[in-house]
Amino acid sequence: MGLITHKSLFCFFFFTSVLFILSWFFVLRSTGRPLFVDFGILPNFGLLANADIENSDESPYTNVSIVEEGGGTQNQILSKCDSKKQVKVFMYDLPPEFHFELLGWKGKSIWPDIRSEVPDYADGLNLQHSIEYWLTLDLLNSEFAENLSEKSAIRVSNSSEADVVFVPFFSSISFNRYSKLKPNQKRSTNVLLQEKLVNFLMAQEEWKRSRGRDHIILAHHPNSLLDARMKLWPAIFILADFGRYPPTVANVEKDIIAPYRHVVGSYVHDSSDFDSRPTLLYFQGAIYRKDGGIIRQELFYMLKDEKDVHFSFGSIEKHGISQATQGMRFSKFCLNIAGDTPSSNRLFDAIASHCVPVIISDEIELPYEDVLNYSEFCIFVRTSDALKDKFLINLMRNIGKEEWTRMWRRLKEVEIFYEYQYPSKENDAVQMIWQAVSRKVPAIKMKLNKARRFSPTNVSRENLLLSASLPRNFG
């Protein structure tokens, strides 16, 4: 009798245990969680993980080249970017005093007839911040261009049809040429124009409708729009860097970084190679700078006696541009060191010269970096490492011919992305900036739609948008 009792108890325990295990099996299966993964029971789990990665849209490897060696094209480089996406732009007909009149144009209409004559931009270093000039020309050109499908932006006459609103104020040339007081002036022309611009925009229905969030404002020179930027900050700024802006006013999420226009000439027929560029490392420019540019003088004292390094003071005067052009073309690597702000046109001069840039600027933001991998053709060095004894020079000397040649080839593939020209061409700097604008449009529309959530109630949309008139936590 006792034996039967023990057997019965054993059978009962075994049966309930099986039911318990089966019930857990079905529960786990219903939740979609993998079984026994933590115990390593699944065969080839690593292979399954790799397969998931390969089938995903984003690779976890940040340094994988977008272009295969020797076979890359510009479209392959920009495979993550929808280069055919056109942005519709409404451009204000601002009086000429805000744009081409600043260049000396004396027309009787609002805009010059660019089919017959294109006003010249100022020469010298003024050119490096001429972005507003090229973008405005491109919008004017879209009104009579034969093949609009090749353009990344087109001008529309009805603001309700537009993705963004363009403000054609040539703020950089306004600062460069009109900041000094003229006789009998209490405030400079540059300051007066900024005041007029703010008053004009605040009166426009387009600005009131979005509180400026869909407006494109150019302030490429770091000191341009100094008096107006705090009032216009909800707009999308096109800038050289964020060095003189608090993050609540300008940041990479809201705004766009555009390349400088290079000052040295383009290296059109470059047949050079590793051995035909005798200078290892090149820098010519202002050495004694303030703020973040103090590193320039530190590096000068560290590198000035190295036999294969050119590190000297230089400017555009006394044939400075021609000297820099020749110097960069005969150098393997060109230093781009932070100056008064994190960026400088020296990076884009190096790209135009096919001289591999060495970037020493911890706070730098780069154009189109959401679609372009700069590590393919640039070398990045932390400031703290660059200031270590012999670190930088040893790093440069340890980069061999094969690696340098790979980066040199990339430079020749991507140089078109930094080329400003009129008329613009596919994937040049003008088209690339418009493509960057188009990538901002969905976020702009989402913000505007959120701001309209409560507009049917007794709280007016105007009051809702006015709450964004000042940047939060601004200090």
SEMIFI-759924 format. One line per field, with one value per residue (C-alpha): x, y, z; residue in three letters; residue number from 1. Coordinates in steps of 0.02 Angstrom, whole numbers, plus 50000, padded with zeros to 5 digits. Layout:
% residues N
X	(X, ...)
Y	(Y, ...)
Z	(Z, ...)
code	(ALA, ...)
pos	(NUM, ...)
% end
This chain:
% residues 475
X	(50000, 50145, 50228, 50071, 50060, 50241, 50215, 50056, 50141, 50288, 50170, 50072, 50231, 50300, 50135, 50118, 50301, 50272, 50117, 50212, 50355, 50234, 50134, 50293, 50340, 50175, 50186, 50361, 50312, 50160, 50267, 50385, 50539, 50679, 50697, 50857, 50961, 51040, 51098, 51183, 51077, 51030, 51155, 51260, 51181, 51321, 51276, 51095, 51146, 51256, 51115, 51001, 51132, 51158, 50972, 50948, 50944, 51087, 51257, 51336, 51505, 51528, 51688, 51631, 51666, 51514, 51613, 51709, 51892, 51924, 51745, 51651, 51536, 51458, 51287, 51358, 51439, 51270, 51173, 51089, 51030, 50880, 50966, 50810, 50703, 50658, 50623, 50495, 50555, 50459, 50582, 50537, 50555, 50662, 50720, 50891, 50972, 50967, 51054, 51132, 51142, 51266, 51379, 51367, 51226, 51122, 50968, 50794, 50703, 50706, 50813, 50945, 50909, 51038, 51007, 51097, 51216, 51261, 51327, 51499, 51530, 51668, 51840, 51973, 51923, 51747, 51718, 51733, 51565, 51471, 51343, 51190, 51243, 51250, 51087, 50993, 51060, 51004, 50826, 50818, 50885, 50749, 50619, 50684, 50793, 50747, 50767, 50696, 50712, 50900, 50878, 50867, 50765, 50637, 50560, 50371, 50264, 50135, 50202, 50064, 50142, 50318, 50415, 50523, 50534, 50700, 50760, 50882, 50982, 51168, 51217, 51401, 51442, 51337, 51451, 51613, 51579, 51453, 51495, 51598, 51513, 51504, 51514, 51361, 51305, 51260, 51228, 51310, 51219, 51241, 51148, 51011, 50981, 50963, 50835, 50739, 50746, 50672, 50532, 50495, 50488, 50381, 50251, 50240, 50098, 50222, 50323, 50168, 50102, 50254, 50341, 50487, 50519, 50510, 50618, 50795, 50913, 51095, 51227, 51382, 51508, 51524, 51492, 51347, 51172, 51242, 51099, 50957, 50998, 50917, 50752, 50759, 50822, 50669, 50719, 50841, 51011, 51140, 51306, 51492, 51493, 51411, 51561, 51477, 51302, 51229, 51154, 50979, 50992, 51085, 51119, 51144, 50965, 50886, 51017, 51131, 51319, 51376, 51553, 51659, 51695, 51876, 51995, 52134, 52106, 52035, 52164, 52084, 52215, 52294, 52418, 52519, 52553, 52627, 52807, 52782, 52721, 52882, 52807, 52735, 52629, 52574, 52501, 52502, 52392, 52365, 52463, 52419, 52232, 52118, 51996, 52012, 52145, 52282, 52330, 52400, 52546, 52577, 52590, 52696, 52832, 52819, 52832, 52928, 53096, 53037, 53125, 52976, 52846, 52792, 52715, 52717, 52618, 52522, 52381, 52301, 52418, 52581, 52531, 52474, 52338, 52454, 52584, 52454, 52390, 52563, 52607, 52453, 52474, 52651, 52599, 52533, 52437, 52365, 52327, 52155, 52171, 52035, 52049, 51938, 51795, 51798, 51798, 51900, 51907, 52076, 51986, 51901, 52060, 52142, 52000, 52013, 52201, 52181, 52292, 52228, 52156, 52215, 52077, 52123, 51963, 51864, 51705, 51697, 51536, 51553, 51439, 51328, 51400, 51231, 51264, 51453, 51590, 51734, 51850, 51870, 51968, 52014, 52117, 52048, 52163, 52105, 52179, 52246, 52338, 52405, 52490, 52585, 52768, 52801, 52625, 52567, 52726, 52745, 52565, 52591, 52753, 52672, 52538, 52602, 52583, 52437, 52329, 52369, 52327, 52159, 52114, 52183, 52068, 51920, 51961, 51949, 51780, 51702, 51776, 51621, 51518, 51613, 51612, 51503, 51459, 51326, 51230, 51237, 51268, 51219, 51291, 51391, 51390, 51231, 51134, 51204, 51146, 50971, 50970, 51019, 50871, 50754, 50808, 50753, 50579, 50494, 50551, 50492, 50320, 50307, 50345, 50218, 50084, 50114, 50098, 49928, 49856, 49753, 49718, 49529, 49511, 49500, 49690, 49746, 49882, 49970, 49986, 50051, 50187, 50230, 50284, 50433, 50487, 50637, 50751, 50727, 50871, 50957, 51102)
Y	(50000, 50117, 50076, 50124, 50285, 50333, 50292, 50394, 50543, 50529, 50521, 50670, 50772, 50726, 50766, 50937, 50978, 50941, 51050, 51190, 51184, 51177, 51324, 51430, 51376, 51442, 51603, 51642, 51599, 51712, 51861, 51835, 51820, 51704, 51542, 51490, 51630, 51673, 51493, 51487, 51340, 51412, 51355, 51488, 51631, 51745, 51710, 51752, 51915, 51960, 51919, 52038, 52175, 52147, 52157, 52315, 52489, 52558, 52481, 52489, 52522, 52710, 52705, 52589, 52676, 52726, 52712, 52558, 52583, 52651, 52635, 52771, 52900, 53054, 52972, 52822, 52936, 53017, 52853, 52905, 53069, 53089, 53205, 53214, 53288, 53465, 53596, 53730, 53901, 54064, 54210, 54382, 54525, 54626, 54797, 54795, 54882, 54712, 54614, 54660, 54846, 54799, 54740, 54905, 54854, 55005, 54931, 55005, 54844, 54733, 54599, 54606, 54518, 54382, 54316, 54468, 54515, 54440, 54566, 54519, 54478, 54563, 54484, 54433, 54356, 54423, 54279, 54146, 54200, 54230, 54091, 54205, 54268, 54095, 54034, 54190, 54175, 53993, 54037, 54176, 54056, 53928, 54046, 54026, 53869, 53746, 53586, 53610, 53424, 53448, 53580, 53544, 53702, 53799, 53967, 53973, 54131, 54075, 54055, 53931, 53809, 53828, 53711, 53854, 54044, 54120, 54287, 54363, 54475, 54474, 54482, 54435, 54571, 54691, 54659, 54659, 54820, 54921, 54899, 55057, 55222, 55343, 55532, 55598, 55420, 55374, 55192, 55095, 55041, 54860, 54892, 54993, 54856, 54726, 54834, 54858, 54671, 54626, 54753, 54688, 54505, 54534, 54617, 54474, 54348, 54211, 54250, 54265, 54100, 54001, 54124, 54108, 53923, 53887, 54038, 54021, 54158, 54168, 54227, 54139, 54265, 54234, 54419, 54443, 54477, 54514, 54634, 54533, 54352, 54349, 54407, 54291, 54134, 54022, 54025, 53905, 53988, 53941, 53964, 53927, 53857, 53879, 53960, 54125, 54061, 53989, 53816, 53879, 54000, 53894, 53708, 53562, 53500, 53662, 53743, 53706, 53716, 53773, 53763, 53917, 53960, 53913, 54056, 53960, 53899, 53727, 53595, 53546, 53432, 53353, 53219, 53228, 53081, 53042, 53059, 53221, 53316, 53346, 53444, 53328, 53454, 53629, 53779, 53961, 54089, 54192, 54111, 54219, 54204, 54225, 54104, 53928, 53983, 53990, 53814, 53885, 53969, 53815, 53706, 53835, 53821, 53631, 53611, 53760, 53670, 53508, 53496, 53433, 53549, 53721, 53821, 54009, 54168, 54217, 54325, 54368, 54517, 54511, 54362, 54263, 54168, 54113, 54059, 53958, 53880, 53818, 53768, 53659, 53574, 53523, 53456, 53288, 53352, 53523, 53581, 53650, 53719, 53807, 53995, 54126, 54007, 53817, 53829, 53916, 53919, 53831, 53662, 53697, 53767, 53602, 53502, 53606, 53573, 53385, 53406, 53286, 53395, 53368, 53440, 53499, 53580, 53488, 53591, 53595, 53553, 53501, 53526, 53380, 53265, 53177, 53102, 53114, 53019, 53140, 53008, 52944, 53097, 53191, 53153, 53209, 53243, 53294, 53456, 53370, 53242, 53370, 53464, 53309, 53313, 53235, 53159, 53252, 53239, 53054, 53023, 53106, 53013, 52847, 52869, 52776, 52797, 52677, 52757, 52933, 52888, 52819, 52984, 53087, 52994, 53028, 53213, 53217, 53129, 53244, 53413, 53455, 53461, 53617, 53709, 53866, 53912, 53993, 53912, 53777, 53597, 53429, 53399, 53560, 53666, 53759, 53599, 53514, 53656, 53648, 53460, 53492, 53613, 53480, 53360, 53488, 53509, 53359, 53417, 53594, 53532, 53424, 53573, 53682, 53548, 53525, 53712, 53707, 53571, 53690, 53824, 53787, 53823, 53992, 53995, 54080, 54006, 54174, 54164, 53987, 54037, 54193, 54079, 54036, 54217, 54194, 54043, 53948, 53945, 54081, 54152)
Z	(50000, 50044, 49875, 49782, 49880, 49839, 49654, 49650, 49728, 49606, 49456, 49520, 49547, 49374, 49288, 49374, 49334, 49149, 49148, 49235, 49106, 48960, 49026, 49038, 48862, 48792, 48893, 48829, 48653, 48659, 48712, 48567, 48679, 48621, 48718, 48805, 48730, 48897, 48913, 48744, 48686, 48516, 48382, 48294, 48391, 48332, 48151, 48184, 48265, 48117, 47997, 48091, 48078, 47893, 47861, 47963, 47886, 47991, 48012, 48186, 48108, 48094, 47992, 47852, 47687, 47587, 47426, 47373, 47338, 47165, 47107, 47198, 47124, 47200, 47203, 47296, 47423, 47453, 47454, 47618, 47543, 47429, 47307, 47197, 47336, 47283, 47414, 47370, 47424, 47443, 47436, 47500, 47376, 47495, 47431, 47345, 47495, 47581, 47444, 47277, 47314, 47451, 47309, 47216, 47098, 47043, 46963, 46949, 46993, 47148, 47066, 46930, 46767, 46790, 46614, 46546, 46687, 46855, 46983, 47048, 47230, 47329, 47308, 47433, 47599, 47577, 47458, 47592, 47668, 47505, 47533, 47528, 47356, 47277, 47353, 47299, 47122, 47118, 47168, 47038, 46908, 46947, 46874, 46697, 46701, 46565, 46666, 46841, 46880, 46901, 47036, 47222, 47256, 47157, 47193, 47213, 47209, 47338, 47515, 47560, 47434, 47503, 47615, 47679, 47668, 47613, 47680, 47550, 47665, 47622, 47805, 47785, 47659, 47762, 47910, 47810, 47713, 47813, 47997, 48012, 48045, 47900, 47925, 48017, 48061, 48239, 48193, 48054, 47896, 47951, 48116, 48030, 47901, 48038, 48127, 47964, 47931, 48100, 48080, 47905, 47956, 48110, 48000, 47873, 47878, 47836, 47993, 48103, 48036, 48093, 48208, 48089, 48113, 47926, 47878, 47810, 47870, 47820, 47943, 47882, 47946, 48135, 48170, 48051, 48119, 48291, 48332, 48255, 48292, 48465, 48389, 48239, 48325, 48291, 48106, 48026, 48022, 47890, 47978, 47967, 48145, 48315, 48397, 48442, 48474, 48635, 48601, 48639, 48492, 48363, 48362, 48244, 48266, 48204, 48093, 47946, 47930, 47758, 47689, 47661, 47482, 47459, 47421, 47335, 47157, 47119, 47072, 46907, 46830, 46981, 46928, 47088, 47203, 47372, 47313, 47215, 47370, 47468, 47614, 47747, 47842, 47790, 47880, 47829, 47912, 48069, 48210, 48359, 48390, 48539, 48621, 48551, 48427, 48559, 48506, 48343, 48429, 48537, 48382, 48295, 48428, 48425, 48234, 48166, 48167, 48086, 47918, 47816, 47896, 47832, 47974, 47949, 47961, 47804, 47738, 47571, 47552, 47455, 47346, 47499, 47405, 47265, 47393, 47489, 47328, 47279, 47456, 47480, 47312, 47360, 47531, 47586, 47738, 47779, 47955, 47996, 48172, 48272, 48264, 48347, 48307, 48278, 48087, 47952, 47763, 47773, 47777, 47612, 47535, 47579, 47500, 47341, 47339, 47371, 47525, 47659, 47799, 47977, 48086, 48261, 48323, 48455, 48436, 48246, 48154, 47973, 47822, 47770, 47903, 47917, 47745, 47725, 47817, 47840, 47910, 47732, 47680, 47840, 47994, 48162, 48308, 48481, 48544, 48701, 48593, 48470, 48612, 48670, 48626, 48454, 48446, 48291, 48189, 48228, 48179, 48010, 47975, 48012, 47878, 47727, 47541, 47522, 47657, 47597, 47417, 47471, 47557, 47412, 47293, 47407, 47407, 47218, 47228, 47358, 47307, 47202, 47363, 47415, 47249, 47235, 47057, 46949, 46872, 47004, 46955, 47026, 47200, 47207, 47366, 47319, 47283, 47438, 47550, 47477, 47505, 47687, 47698, 47627, 47764, 47893, 47819, 47904, 48076, 48039, 47987, 48143, 48256, 48167, 48174, 48360, 48387, 48302, 48415, 48521, 48392, 48383, 48570, 48654, 48662, 48501, 48394, 48400, 48589, 48579, 48457, 48556, 48697, 48588, 48566, 48681, 48694, 48856, 48978, 48881, 48981)
code	(MET, GLY, LEU, ILE, THR, HIS, LYS, SER, LEU, PHE, CYS, PHE, PHE, PHE, PHE, THR, SER, VAL, LEU, PHE, ILE, LEU, SER, TRP, PHE, PHE, VAL, LEU, ARG, SER, THR, GLY, ARG, PRO, LEU, PHE, VAL, ASP, PHE, GLY, ILE, LEU, PRO, ASN, PHE, GLY, LEU, LEU, ALA, ASN, ALA, ASP, ILE, GLU, ASN, SER, ASP, GLU, SER, PRO, TYR, THR, ASN, VAL, SER, ILE, VAL, GLU, GLU, GLY, GLY, GLY, THR, GLN, ASN, GLN, ILE, LEU, SER, LYS, CYS, ASP, SER, LYS, LYS, GLN, VAL, LYS, VAL, PHE, MET, TYR, ASP, LEU, PRO, PRO, GLU, PHE, HIS, PHE, GLU, LEU, LEU, GLY, TRP, LYS, GLY, LYS, SER, ILE, TRP, PRO, ASP, ILE, ARG, SER, GLU, VAL, PRO, ASP, TYR, ALA, ASP, GLY, LEU, ASN, LEU, GLN, HIS, SER, ILE, GLU, TYR, TRP, LEU, THR, LEU, ASP, LEU, LEU, ASN, SER, GLU, PHE, ALA, GLU, ASN, LEU, SER, GLU, LYS, SER, ALA, ILE, ARG, VAL, SER, ASN, SER, SER, GLU, ALA, ASP, VAL, VAL, PHE, VAL, PRO, PHE, PHE, SER, SER, ILE, SER, PHE, ASN, ARG, TYR, SER, LYS, LEU, LYS, PRO, ASN, GLN, LYS, ARG, SER, THR, ASN, VAL, LEU, LEU, GLN, GLU, LYS, LEU, VAL, ASN, PHE, LEU, MET, ALA, GLN, GLU, GLU, TRP, LYS, ARG, SER, ARG, GLY, ARG, ASP, HIS, ILE, ILE, LEU, ALA, HIS, HIS, PRO, ASN, SER, LEU, LEU, ASP, ALA, ARG, MET, LYS, LEU, TRP, PRO, ALA, ILE, PHE, ILE, LEU, ALA, ASP, PHE, GLY, ARG, TYR, PRO, PRO, THR, VAL, ALA, ASN, VAL, GLU, LYS, ASP, ILE, ILE, ALA, PRO, TYR, ARG, HIS, VAL, VAL, GLY, SER, TYR, VAL, HIS, ASP, SER, SER, ASP, PHE, ASP, SER, ARG, PRO, THR, LEU, LEU, TYR, PHE, GLN, GLY, ALA, ILE, TYR, ARG, LYS, ASP, GLY, GLY, ILE, ILE, ARG, GLN, GLU, LEU, PHE, TYR, MET, LEU, LYS, ASP, GLU, LYS, ASP, VAL, HIS, PHE, SER, PHE, GLY, SER, ILE, GLU, LYS, HIS, GLY, ILE, SER, GLN, ALA, THR, GLN, GLY, MET, ARG, PHE, SER, LYS, PHE, CYS, LEU, ASN, ILE, ALA, GLY, ASP, THR, PRO, SER, SER, ASN, ARG, LEU, PHE, ASP, ALA, ILE, ALA, SER, HIS, CYS, VAL, PRO, VAL, ILE, ILE, SER, ASP, GLU, ILE, GLU, LEU, PRO, TYR, GLU, ASP, VAL, LEU, ASN, TYR, SER, GLU, PHE, CYS, ILE, PHE, VAL, ARG, THR, SER, ASP, ALA, LEU, LYS, ASP, LYS, PHE, LEU, ILE, ASN, LEU, MET, ARG, ASN, ILE, GLY, LYS, GLU, GLU, TRP, THR, ARG, MET, TRP, ARG, ARG, LEU, LYS, GLU, VAL, GLU, ILE, PHE, TYR, GLU, TYR, GLN, TYR, PRO, SER, LYS, GLU, ASN, ASP, ALA, VAL, GLN, MET, ILE, TRP, GLN, ALA, VAL, SER, ARG, LYS, VAL, PRO, ALA, ILE, LYS, MET, LYS, LEU, ASN, LYS, ALA, ARG, ARG, PHE, SER, PRO, THR, ASN, VAL, SER, ARG, GLU, ASN, LEU, LEU, LEU, SER, ALA, SER, LEU, PRO, ARG, ASN, PHE, GLY)
pos	(1, 2, 3, 4, 5, 6, 7, 8, 9, 10, 11, 12, 13, 14, 15, 16, 17, 18, 19, 20, 21, 22, 23, 24, 25, 26, 27, 28, 29, 30, 31, 32, 33, 34, 35, 36, 37, 38, 39, 40, 41, 42, 43, 44, 45, 46, 47, 48, 49, 50, 51, 52, 53, 54, 55, 56, 57, 58, 59, 60, 61, 62, 63, 64, 65, 66, 67, 68, 69, 70, 71, 72, 73, 74, 75, 76, 77, 78, 79, 80, 81, 82, 83, 84, 85, 86, 87, 88, 89, 90, 91, 92, 93, 94, 95, 96, 97, 98, 99, 100, 101, 102, 103, 104, 105, 106, 107, 108, 109, 110, 111, 112, 113, 114, 115, 116, 117, 118, 119, 120, 121, 122, 123, 124, 125, 126, 127, 128, 129, 130, 131, 132, 133, 134, 135, 136, 137, 138, 139, 140, 141, 142, 143, 144, 145, 146, 147, 148, 149, 150, 151, 152, 153, 154, 155, 156, 157, 158, 159, 160, 161, 162, 163, 164, 165, 166, 167, 168, 169, 170, 171, 172, 173, 174, 175, 176, 177, 178, 179, 180, 181, 182, 183, 184, 185, 186, 187, 188, 189, 190, 191, 192, 193, 194, 195, 196, 197, 198, 199, 200, 201, 202, 203, 204, 205, 206, 207, 208, 209, 210, 211, 212, 213, 214, 215, 216, 217, 218, 219, 220, 221, 222, 223, 224, 225, 226, 227, 228, 229, 230, 231, 232, 233, 234, 235, 236, 237, 238, 239, 240, 241, 242, 243, 244, 245, 246, 247, 248, 249, 250, 251, 252, 253, 254, 255, 256, 257, 258, 259, 260, 261, 262, 263, 264, 265, 266, 267, 268, 269, 270, 271, 272, 273, 274, 275, 276, 277, 278, 279, 280, 281, 282, 283, 284, 285, 286, 287, 288, 289, 290, 291, 292, 293, 294, 295, 296, 297, 298, 299, 300, 301, 302, 303, 304, 305, 306, 307, 308, 309, 310, 311, 312, 313, 314, 315, 316, 317, 318, 319, 320, 321, 322, 323, 324, 325, 326, 327, 328, 329, 330, 331, 332, 333, 334, 335, 336, 337, 338, 339, 340, 341, 342, 343, 344, 345, 346, 347, 348, 349, 350, 351, 352, 353, 354, 355, 356, 357, 358, 359, 360, 361, 362, 363, 364, 365, 366, 367, 368, 369, 370, 371, 372, 373, 374, 375, 376, 377, 378, 379, 380, 381, 382, 383, 384, 385, 386, 387, 388, 389, 390, 391, 392, 393, 394, 395, 396, 397, 398, 399, 400, 401, 402, 403, 404, 405, 406, 407, 408, 409, 410, 411, 412, 413, 414, 415, 416, 417, 418, 419, 420, 421, 422, 423, 424, 425, 426, 427, 428, 429, 430, 431, 432, 433, 434, 435, 436, 437, 438, 439, 440, 441, 442, 443, 444, 445, 446, 447, 448, 449, 450, 451, 452, 453, 454, 455, 456, 457, 458, 459, 460, 461, 462, 463, 464, 465, 466, 467, 468, 469, 470, 471, 472, 473, 474, 475)
% end
